[in-house]
Amino acid sequence: MSSKRDPTPTAADLRNRGLRLLARREHSRGEMHSKLKPYTPDEETLNALLDDFEARKWLSDERFAEQWTHFRSERYGSRRLAAELRQKGVASEVINEALDQVRDGEAERAHALWQRRFGQASDDPKERTRQLRFLAARGFSPSVIYRIVGGAMDDEFDVSGDED
């Protein structure tokens, strides 16, 4: 006797697949939509399922954005984090709210990252450019980058940006 499965997934199959995804980690609604779309023939069923997950508080863009920024903020600046969250389908106001929590310490995080990678400032323009690119590629703002790489040359380096 051969046991062949029905190739068209039911609503219960789709729900179980969604729950397995959420059991691993938080997802945004946009991520869940793109991951579950290949397994459902119609958009209405998928949107109803995602609405149900949100109503039960199993799916939350706010919670996802907060967790994502907390997890990745040590290595990346707010510009990069915002781009990643936009790519995952998170709304702009949710992104801004999540990034407000990590923006305050951005200069300190960038300086710590720069310090671990390079250790000291360089007089060589090529090396300084390399250091600038390193921080820019990680999404730190130009003002923070220049304050760190430029300020590292000064004896009185201050990551807070306060003028005395």
C-alpha positions as CSV (number, residue, x, y, z in Angstrom):
1,M,0.0,0.0,0.0
2,S,1.5,3.3,-1.0
3,S,0.9,6.4,1.1
4,K,0.7,9.4,-1.2
5,R,0.1,12.8,0.4
6,D,-2.3,15.3,-1.1
7,P,-0.1,17.9,-2.9
8,T,-2.4,20.8,-2.1
9,P,-1.8,21.9,1.5
10,T,-4.8,22.5,3.7
11,A,-5.3,25.6,5.9
12,A,-4.2,23.4,8.9
13,D,-1.0,22.5,7.0
14,L,-0.3,26.2,6.3
15,R,-1.0,27.1,9.9
16,N,1.4,24.4,11.2
17,R,4.1,25.6,8.8
18,G,3.7,29.1,10.0
19,L,3.9,28.0,13.7
20,R,7.1,26.1,12.9
21,L,8.6,29.2,11.5
22,L,7.6,31.3,14.5
23,A,8.9,28.7,16.9
24,R,12.4,29.1,15.6
25,R,12.5,32.9,15.8
26,E,10.5,36.1,15.5
27,H,9.5,37.0,11.9
28,S,7.9,40.1,10.4
29,R,4.6,39.9,8.7
30,G,6.3,40.5,5.4
31,E,8.7,37.6,6.0
32,M,5.9,35.2,6.9
33,H,4.0,36.3,3.9
34,S,6.9,35.6,1.5
35,K,7.8,32.3,3.2
36,L,4.2,30.9,3.2
37,K,3.0,32.2,-0.1
38,P,4.4,29.3,-2.2
39,Y,2.3,26.9,0.0
40,T,-1.1,28.5,-0.5
41,P,-3.2,28.9,-3.7
42,D,-4.9,32.1,-2.6
43,E,-3.9,35.3,-1.0
44,E,-7.1,35.5,1.2
45,T,-6.2,32.4,3.1
46,L,-2.7,33.5,3.8
47,N,-3.8,37.0,4.9
48,A,-6.5,35.5,7.2
49,L,-3.9,33.2,8.8
50,L,-1.4,36.1,9.3
51,D,-4.2,38.3,10.8
52,D,-5.1,35.4,13.2
53,F,-1.4,35.1,14.2
54,E,-1.3,38.9,14.9
55,A,-4.6,38.8,16.8
56,R,-3.2,36.0,19.0
57,K,0.0,38.0,19.4
58,W,2.1,35.3,17.9
59,L,3.2,37.6,15.1
60,S,4.3,41.2,15.8
61,D,6.3,43.5,13.6
62,E,7.1,45.7,16.7
63,R,8.5,42.7,18.6
64,F,10.4,41.5,15.6
65,A,11.9,45.0,15.0
66,E,12.9,45.4,18.6
67,Q,14.5,42.0,18.8
68,W,16.3,42.4,15.4
69,T,17.8,45.8,16.3
70,H,18.9,44.5,19.7
71,F,20.5,41.5,18.3
72,R,22.3,43.3,15.4
73,S,23.0,46.7,16.9
74,E,26.4,45.8,18.3
75,R,27.9,45.3,14.9
76,Y,25.8,47.6,12.7
77,G,24.7,51.2,12.6
78,S,21.1,52.5,12.5
79,R,21.2,53.1,8.7
80,R,22.0,49.4,8.0
81,L,19.5,48.2,10.5
82,A,16.8,50.4,9.0
83,A,17.6,49.1,5.5
84,E,17.4,45.5,6.7
85,L,14.1,46.0,8.5
86,R,12.6,47.7,5.4
87,Q,13.7,44.8,3.3
88,K,11.9,42.5,5.7
89,G,8.6,44.4,5.2
90,V,8.5,46.4,8.5
91,A,6.7,49.7,8.4
92,S,8.7,53.0,8.7
93,E,7.1,54.1,12.0
94,V,7.9,50.7,13.6
95,I,11.5,50.9,12.3
96,N,11.9,54.4,13.8
97,E,10.5,53.3,17.1
98,A,12.9,50.3,17.3
99,L,15.9,52.3,16.3
100,D,15.2,55.0,18.9
101,Q,16.3,52.5,21.5
102,V,19.8,52.0,19.9
103,R,20.5,55.4,18.3
104,D,21.8,56.9,21.6
105,G,24.7,54.6,21.9
106,E,25.6,54.5,18.2
107,A,28.9,56.5,18.6
108,E,30.1,54.3,21.4
109,R,29.2,51.1,19.5
110,A,31.0,52.4,16.4
111,H,34.0,53.3,18.4
112,A,34.2,49.9,20.1
113,L,33.9,48.2,16.7
114,W,36.5,50.5,15.2
115,Q,38.8,49.9,18.2
116,R,38.5,46.1,17.9
117,R,39.2,46.1,14.2
118,F,41.9,48.7,13.9
119,G,43.1,49.6,17.4
120,Q,44.7,52.9,16.5
121,A,44.5,55.7,14.1
122,S,46.7,56.0,11.1
123,D,48.4,58.9,9.5
124,D,48.2,57.1,6.1
125,P,45.3,58.5,4.0
126,K,44.7,55.1,2.4
127,E,44.3,53.5,5.8
128,R,42.0,56.2,7.1
129,T,39.9,55.8,4.0
130,R,39.8,52.1,4.6
131,Q,38.6,52.7,8.2
132,L,35.9,55.1,7.0
133,R,34.6,52.6,4.5
134,F,34.6,49.9,7.2
135,L,32.3,51.9,9.4
136,A,30.2,53.2,6.5
137,A,29.6,49.6,5.2
138,R,28.2,48.8,8.6
139,G,25.6,51.5,8.4
140,F,27.0,54.2,10.8
141,S,26.2,57.8,10.0
142,P,28.9,60.0,8.4
143,S,29.0,62.3,11.4
144,V,29.7,59.4,13.7
145,I,32.3,58.0,11.4
146,Y,34.2,61.2,10.9
147,R,34.1,61.9,14.7
148,I,35.6,58.4,15.4
149,V,38.2,58.2,12.6
150,G,39.0,61.9,12.7
151,G,38.7,62.2,16.4
152,A,41.0,59.2,17.0
153,M,43.8,61.4,15.8
154,D,43.1,63.9,18.5
155,D,44.3,63.5,22.0
156,E,40.9,64.5,23.4
157,F,38.7,62.1,21.6
158,D,35.1,62.2,22.8
159,V,32.5,59.9,21.2
160,S,29.6,61.8,22.7
161,G,30.2,64.7,20.3
162,D,29.8,67.3,23.1
163,E,31.8,70.4,22.5
164,D,33.6,71.9,25.6
